[in-house]
Amino acid sequence: MEVILKEDVAKLGSRGDVVKVAEGYGRNYLLPRKLAIEANDGNKKVIEQMKAAALRRSAKEKAQAEELSKQFEGVSLHFERRSGESDQLFGSVTSSDIADGLEKKGFNVDRRKIQLHEPLKTLGEFTVPIKLHKDVTTHFKVVIAKEETE
């Protein structure tokens, strides 16, 4: 049975691919879950139109991401946190904190796009990447300073 994938399916193919699958797999799994449609001439034309629309949308999103990445040049965030004697923070600076700081500066960035592998737990200067699009990643500076106590 030949089907056209409407979504990416692990170990089978990506959206828009025409793949040959077993009858039962197609009829009992892919078609009921709307992961694929039967491959006939009418459906192939519809899929071509969907692919073209997805390419246009992806190109537009990439252009917007590149424009936004240019605005991030020279941007730095400053945080003041309490810390111990060895410059270890009491707590940490997380991607949510960074997203809030960026929002105060006028950038609306989802915290999940901030590529922080683990929270920042020491004083210092860090370079943090943001993945704005699957092909566009930009970096900015985060400075964590010691909070002045009385």
Secondary structure, DSSP 8 states (H G I E B T S, - for coil): -EEEESS-BTTTB-TT-EEE--HHHIIIIITTTTSEEE--HHHHHHHHHHHHHHHHHHHHHHHHHHHHHHHTTT-EEEEEE-B-TTSEEEEEE-HHHHHHHHHHTT----GGGB--SS-EEESEEEEEEEEEETTEEEEEEEEEEE----
